[in-house]
Amino acid sequence: MSKEFTDSSYNIVPPPHGDNKKWFKLLYFMPIILFLILMNLINDPGGIFSEKHKLYVDKILSGKMTFLGIEIVNARKMKQILIQKMPKNNDVLILGPSLVWGIRKGDTNSEKTFNLGVDQANINDLLAQLALIEINKVNTKKIIFCIDSYLFDKNIYNSFEPSRDLMPYTNYMIKLLNNEPNISPPNLSDIKFARTVTAIKSLFSISYFQSSIKYFFKIIYFNYITKEKVNNGYISAEELNTIDRRKINGPAYDADGSFIYPLKYQNRTLDDVLKDIKDYHFKRKHPGFSINEHMSEFSKDIFEKTVKYYKNKGVKIEFFICPLPPSYWDILPMTNYPILKEEEDFAYYLSNKYDIQITGSINPYKVGIHDADFYDARHVRHEVLSKYFNFKY
């Protein structure tokens, strides 16, 4: 009888059926993973793999308004580079969230003004920027701080994943303010490692992929469908003196680092503002402050130490408290949002203790501002900032 040859005749052990399935699944998803990586790498909407942020900063420092066109900008990275490359001696530095974006050198009455505001700036962002200012030996005669819940509401600032690039600077500034001995600036190798980790995570990030897809289709829309020329250029320093910012189609960065909204946003009406307020109220999703929350003790402590540190250095401090629109104030149950009153009370406590000027109030009736003076339920129109608030140097 002939011998039957089987796998066992050659000591071959066939792989389990389950392993075959795993390999097929891997092969099936591999093209999808590669597509995700390539889209994130090539489109790179946040500029993680490119040098475009340095180019923006160079234009700002040469006195030019920089148009972003359809570009997506990592404002934290750009303002970090701006601090590292800005002049060493300045008159006014402005720090805070998007509420301060529109404060320009014309509002401070000083050409030596730089706006370092970034969207949703929290206590970690503030400390990181101050650390960069200290490490790069940047001097200023005045700092304008925006007193806002992003600094003091732990539910808000804990909900954002901190920038790995910036957290070493945040930790350095905390140590400096706490007078810890033998501290040194963050190690560059640690920063590079953090950037590498961020880059690798971004390659595989679904949220970054979503931004890449949106950016990709914007390019197609502008370049091949509408055939409109996207303005990624700049306006010279000479031209800036005669231009009405309200007629500029941003998004753009002014020559002092302040931000200019697209015309579509600048042209929002009172009806748009009232609709925003209504939507926020009924959805109970209020931008920038959470319900039944009190001020973080950590933020209060480290912010007072910040104020004391710069007052001891002879720097003039000013607090900007951005109001709510009157229609928003009227319907917001303040007893459910105690942090809003606590922040203003804390600002006045520091003001009395350290002789600090305050401009603004969360209460719009104290400021005399109107619903029509806002872009939305939170942001004051840039062209009226100096009408209601005093930022003069």
C-alpha positions as CSV (number, residue, x, y, z in Angstrom):
1,M,0.0,0.0,0.0
2,S,1.4,3.3,-1.0
3,K,2.3,5.7,1.7
4,E,0.3,8.9,1.9
5,F,2.3,12.0,2.2
6,T,1.0,14.4,4.8
7,D,2.3,17.7,6.4
8,S,3.5,15.6,9.3
9,S,5.7,13.6,7.0
10,Y,7.9,16.6,6.6
11,N,7.5,17.8,10.2
12,I,5.5,20.8,8.9
13,V,3.0,22.2,11.4
14,P,0.2,24.2,9.6
15,P,-0.5,27.5,11.2
16,P,-3.7,27.7,13.2
17,H,-6.7,28.8,11.3
18,G,-7.1,31.8,13.6
19,D,-3.6,33.1,12.7
20,N,-4.5,33.1,9.0
21,K,-7.5,35.3,9.8
22,K,-5.2,37.8,11.7
23,W,-2.8,38.0,8.7
24,F,-5.7,38.6,6.3
25,K,-7.1,41.3,8.6
26,L,-3.7,43.0,8.7
27,L,-3.3,42.8,5.0
28,Y,-6.8,44.2,4.5
29,F,-6.2,47.2,6.8
30,M,-2.6,47.9,5.7
31,P,-3.6,50.0,2.6
32,I,-6.0,52.0,4.8
33,I,-3.2,52.7,7.4
34,L,-0.8,53.7,4.7
35,F,-3.4,56.0,3.1
36,L,-3.9,57.7,6.5
37,I,-0.2,58.1,7.1
38,L,0.4,59.6,3.6
39,M,-2.5,62.0,3.8
40,N,-1.3,63.3,7.2
41,L,2.3,63.6,6.0
42,I,1.7,65.2,2.7
43,N,-1.2,67.6,3.6
44,D,0.2,68.3,7.1
45,P,-2.5,70.9,8.0
46,G,-0.9,71.7,11.3
47,G,2.6,72.2,9.9
48,I,4.1,69.5,12.1
49,F,6.3,68.2,9.4
50,S,7.1,71.6,7.7
51,E,8.8,74.9,8.4
52,K,5.8,77.1,7.4
53,H,5.4,78.5,10.9
54,K,8.9,80.0,10.8
55,L,8.1,81.7,7.5
56,Y,5.0,83.3,9.1
57,V,7.0,84.6,12.0
58,D,9.7,86.0,9.7
59,K,7.0,88.0,7.8
60,I,5.5,89.3,11.1
61,L,8.9,90.4,12.4
62,S,9.6,92.1,9.1
63,G,6.5,94.2,9.6
64,K,4.2,92.5,7.2
65,M,0.7,91.2,7.5
66,T,0.6,87.5,6.8
67,F,-2.3,85.9,5.1
68,L,-3.0,82.3,5.8
69,G,-5.4,81.6,2.9
70,I,-6.6,78.0,3.4
71,E,-3.7,77.1,5.6
72,I,-4.4,75.6,9.1
73,V,-2.0,77.0,11.6
74,N,-0.8,75.6,14.9
75,A,-0.9,78.9,16.8
76,R,1.0,77.6,19.8
77,K,3.9,76.5,17.7
78,M,3.9,79.8,15.8
79,K,3.8,81.9,18.9
80,Q,6.6,79.8,20.4
81,I,8.8,80.6,17.5
82,L,7.7,84.3,17.6
83,I,8.9,84.5,21.3
84,Q,12.2,82.9,20.4
85,K,12.8,85.3,17.5
86,M,11.2,88.5,18.7
87,P,13.2,91.6,19.8
88,K,14.6,91.4,23.3
89,N,13.1,94.7,24.5
90,N,9.4,95.4,24.1
91,D,6.8,97.7,25.6
92,V,3.7,95.4,25.7
93,L,3.1,91.7,25.6
94,I,-0.5,90.3,25.4
95,L,-1.3,86.8,26.7
96,G,-4.5,84.9,26.8
97,P,-7.1,83.0,24.7
98,S,-8.8,84.1,21.5
99,L,-10.6,86.9,23.5
100,V,-7.4,88.9,23.2
101,W,-6.7,88.2,19.5
102,G,-7.8,91.6,18.3
103,I,-5.7,93.8,20.7
104,R,-3.3,95.5,18.3
105,K,-0.4,97.9,18.6
106,G,-2.9,100.7,17.7
107,D,-4.9,99.8,20.9
108,T,-1.8,99.9,23.1
109,N,-0.4,103.0,21.3
110,S,3.0,101.4,21.1
111,E,4.8,99.9,18.1
112,K,6.7,97.6,20.4
113,T,3.7,95.4,21.0
114,F,3.3,91.7,20.4
115,N,0.1,89.7,20.8
116,L,0.9,86.1,22.0
117,G,-2.8,85.0,22.3
118,V,-3.7,81.5,21.2
119,D,-7.1,79.8,21.0
120,Q,-8.3,78.3,24.3
121,A,-5.1,79.3,26.1
122,N,-5.1,77.6,29.5
123,I,-2.8,77.9,32.5
124,N,-0.3,75.4,30.9
125,D,-0.1,77.6,27.8
126,L,0.4,80.7,29.8
127,L,3.2,79.2,31.9
128,A,4.9,77.8,28.9
129,Q,4.9,81.1,27.1
130,L,6.3,82.9,30.2
131,A,9.0,80.3,30.4
132,L,10.0,80.9,26.8
133,I,10.0,84.6,27.5
134,E,12.4,84.0,30.5
135,I,14.6,81.5,28.8
136,N,15.0,83.7,25.7
137,K,15.6,86.8,27.8
138,V,12.8,88.8,26.3
139,N,12.0,92.0,28.3
140,T,8.8,93.9,28.4
141,K,7.6,96.9,30.3
142,K,4.0,95.8,30.5
143,I,2.0,92.5,30.3
144,I,-1.7,92.3,29.6
145,F,-3.3,89.1,31.1
146,C,-6.8,88.0,30.1
147,I,-8.7,86.8,33.2
148,D,-10.8,84.0,31.9
149,S,-12.0,80.5,32.9
150,Y,-9.6,78.8,30.6
151,L,-6.9,79.8,33.2
152,F,-8.9,78.8,36.3
153,D,-11.5,76.1,35.4
154,K,-9.7,72.8,35.9
155,N,-12.5,70.9,34.0
156,I,-11.7,72.9,31.0
157,Y,-7.9,72.9,31.0
158,N,-7.7,69.3,32.0
159,S,-10.0,68.4,29.0
160,F,-7.3,69.5,26.5
161,E,-4.3,67.3,25.9
162,P,-1.3,69.5,26.6
163,S,1.2,70.1,23.9
164,R,4.1,67.7,24.5
165,D,6.4,70.3,23.1
166,L,5.3,72.9,25.6
167,M,4.8,71.0,28.9
168,P,8.6,70.9,29.7
169,Y,8.5,74.7,29.6
170,T,5.3,74.8,31.8
171,N,7.0,72.6,34.4
172,Y,10.1,74.8,34.2
173,M,8.1,77.9,34.9
174,I,6.3,76.2,37.8
175,K,9.6,75.4,39.4
176,L,10.9,78.9,38.8
177,L,7.8,80.5,40.4
178,N,8.1,78.1,43.4
179,N,11.7,79.1,43.9
180,E,13.0,75.5,43.6
181,P,16.8,75.3,43.8
182,N,19.1,74.3,40.9
183,I,16.6,74.4,38.1
184,S,17.7,74.6,34.5
185,P,15.8,75.2,31.2
186,P,14.3,72.1,29.5
187,N,16.9,69.9,27.8
188,L,16.8,70.3,24.0
189,S,17.0,66.6,23.5
190,D,13.9,66.2,25.7
191,I,12.1,68.7,23.5
192,K,13.2,67.0,20.3
193,F,12.0,63.7,21.7
194,A,8.6,65.2,22.6
195,R,8.3,66.6,19.1
196,T,9.2,63.2,17.6
197,V,6.5,61.6,19.7
198,T,4.0,64.2,18.6
199,A,4.9,63.7,15.0
200,I,4.6,59.9,15.2
201,K,1.2,60.2,16.9
202,S,0.1,62.7,14.3
203,L,0.9,60.3,11.5
204,F,-1.6,57.8,12.9
205,S,-4.1,60.3,14.3
206,I,-7.7,60.0,13.1
207,S,-8.4,63.6,14.1
208,Y,-5.4,64.9,12.2
209,F,-6.5,62.8,9.2
210,Q,-9.9,64.5,9.3
211,S,-8.2,67.9,9.2
212,S,-6.0,66.6,6.4
213,I,-9.0,65.5,4.3
214,K,-10.7,68.9,4.9
215,Y,-7.5,70.7,3.9
216,F,-7.1,68.5,0.8
217,F,-10.6,69.3,-0.5
218,K,-10.2,73.0,0.2
219,I,-7.1,72.9,-2.1
220,I,-9.2,71.2,-4.8
221,Y,-12.1,73.6,-4.3
222,F,-10.1,76.8,-4.5
223,N,-7.6,75.7,-7.2
224,Y,-9.6,73.6,-9.5
225,I,-13.3,74.4,-9.0
226,T,-13.6,78.1,-8.2
227,K,-10.2,78.8,-9.7
228,E,-9.9,81.7,-7.1
229,K,-6.4,82.7,-6.2
230,V,-5.8,81.9,-2.5
231,N,-3.9,84.8,-1.0
232,N,-1.1,83.4,1.0
233,G,1.0,86.5,0.6
234,Y,1.4,89.6,2.7
235,I,0.9,93.3,3.0
236,S,3.9,95.5,3.4
237,A,4.6,97.6,6.5
238,E,4.0,100.8,4.5
239,E,0.6,99.7,3.3
240,L,-0.5,98.6,6.7
241,N,-0.9,102.2,7.9
242,T,-3.6,103.0,5.4
243,I,-5.7,99.7,5.5
244,D,-9.0,99.2,7.3
245,R,-8.7,95.8,9.0
246,R,-12.5,95.4,8.6
247,K,-12.1,95.1,4.8
248,I,-9.3,92.5,4.9
249,N,-10.4,89.0,4.1
250,G,-8.4,86.9,6.6
251,P,-7.6,84.7,8.2
252,A,-4.4,86.7,8.7
253,Y,-1.9,87.6,11.3
254,D,-1.2,91.3,11.6
255,A,2.4,92.6,11.9
256,D,2.1,92.5,15.8
257,G,0.9,88.9,16.0
258,S,-2.7,89.8,16.5
259,F,-5.4,87.9,14.4
260,I,-7.8,89.0,11.7
261,Y,-10.9,87.0,11.0
262,P,-12.1,86.2,7.5
263,L,-14.6,88.7,6.1
264,K,-17.4,86.1,6.5
265,Y,-16.9,86.2,10.2
266,Q,-16.3,89.9,10.4
267,N,-19.6,90.4,8.6
268,R,-21.7,88.5,11.2
269,T,-24.8,90.3,12.2
270,L,-26.7,90.9,15.4
271,D,-29.1,88.1,14.5
272,D,-26.0,85.7,14.3
273,V,-24.9,86.7,17.8
274,L,-28.4,86.3,19.2
275,K,-28.7,82.9,17.6
276,D,-25.4,81.8,19.1
277,I,-26.6,82.9,22.5
278,K,-29.8,81.0,22.2
279,D,-28.0,77.9,21.0
280,Y,-25.6,77.9,23.9
281,H,-28.4,78.5,26.4
282,F,-30.6,75.7,25.3
283,K,-27.8,73.2,24.7
284,R,-26.3,74.1,28.0
285,K,-22.9,74.1,26.4
286,H,-21.5,77.4,27.4
287,P,-18.1,78.2,25.8
288,G,-15.3,78.7,28.3
289,F,-16.9,77.9,31.6
290,S,-18.4,74.8,33.2
291,I,-21.4,74.4,35.4
292,N,-21.1,74.4,39.3
293,E,-17.3,74.8,39.0
294,H,-15.1,76.9,41.4
295,M,-11.7,78.2,40.7
296,S,-8.8,75.8,40.8
297,E,-6.6,76.4,43.8
298,F,-3.5,75.4,41.9
299,S,-4.3,78.0,39.2
300,K,-5.0,80.7,41.8
301,D,-1.7,80.0,43.6
302,I,0.5,79.8,40.5
303,F,-1.1,82.9,38.9
304,E,-0.6,85.0,42.0
305,K,3.0,83.9,42.1
306,T,3.3,84.9,38.4
307,V,1.9,88.4,39.1
308,K,4.2,88.8,42.1
309,Y,7.3,87.6,40.1
310,Y,6.8,90.2,37.3
311,K,5.8,93.0,39.7
312,N,9.1,92.4,41.5
313,K,10.9,92.7,38.1
314,G,9.3,96.1,37.6
315,V,6.9,95.0,34.9
316,K,3.5,96.8,34.8
317,I,0.6,94.3,34.9
318,E,-2.9,94.9,33.4
319,F,-5.9,92.5,33.6
320,F,-8.4,92.3,30.8
321,I,-11.8,90.9,31.7
322,C,-13.9,90.2,28.6
323,P,-17.7,90.8,29.1
324,L,-20.5,88.6,28.0
325,P,-23.1,90.1,25.5
326,P,-26.0,91.6,27.5
327,S,-28.5,89.1,26.1
328,Y,-26.3,86.3,27.2
329,W,-25.8,87.8,30.7
330,D,-29.6,88.2,31.1
331,I,-30.4,84.5,30.6
332,L,-27.3,82.9,32.1
333,P,-28.1,81.6,35.7
334,M,-25.0,83.0,37.4
335,T,-25.7,80.9,40.6
336,N,-24.9,77.8,38.4
337,Y,-21.6,79.4,37.3
338,P,-19.9,80.7,40.4
339,I,-16.5,80.7,38.8
340,L,-17.4,83.8,36.7
341,K,-17.9,86.0,39.8
342,E,-15.0,84.3,41.6
343,E,-12.6,85.2,38.8
344,E,-13.5,88.8,38.8
345,D,-13.3,89.0,42.6
346,F,-9.9,87.3,42.4
347,A,-8.7,89.9,39.8
348,Y,-9.7,92.7,42.2
349,Y,-8.0,91.0,45.1
350,L,-4.8,90.9,43.2
351,S,-5.4,94.4,41.9
352,N,-5.6,95.8,45.4
353,K,-2.7,93.8,46.7
354,Y,-0.3,94.4,43.8
355,D,-1.6,97.7,42.4
356,I,-2.8,96.3,39.1
357,Q,-5.0,98.1,36.5
358,I,-8.1,96.3,35.4
359,T,-10.1,97.0,32.3
360,G,-13.4,95.3,31.6
361,S,-15.9,93.1,33.5
362,I,-17.8,89.9,32.9
363,N,-20.9,92.1,33.5
364,P,-21.6,93.9,30.2
365,Y,-23.7,96.6,32.0
366,K,-20.6,97.7,33.9
367,V,-18.8,98.1,30.6
368,G,-21.7,99.6,28.7
369,I,-21.2,97.2,25.7
370,H,-24.0,96.0,23.4
371,D,-24.9,92.7,21.7
372,A,-24.0,94.3,18.3
373,D,-20.5,94.8,19.5
374,F,-19.8,91.1,19.4
375,Y,-18.9,88.6,16.6
376,D,-20.6,85.8,18.5
377,A,-21.6,84.8,22.1
378,R,-18.2,85.5,23.4
379,H,-15.8,87.5,21.3
380,V,-15.9,91.4,21.2
381,R,-15.5,92.9,17.7
382,H,-11.9,93.9,17.3
383,E,-12.7,97.4,15.9
384,V,-14.5,98.4,19.2
385,L,-12.0,97.1,21.7
386,S,-10.5,100.5,22.3
387,K,-13.9,102.1,22.6
388,Y,-14.7,100.0,25.7
389,F,-11.3,99.0,27.2
390,N,-8.1,100.9,28.0
391,F,-5.0,99.1,26.8
392,K,-2.8,102.2,26.4
393,Y,0.8,101.7,27.3
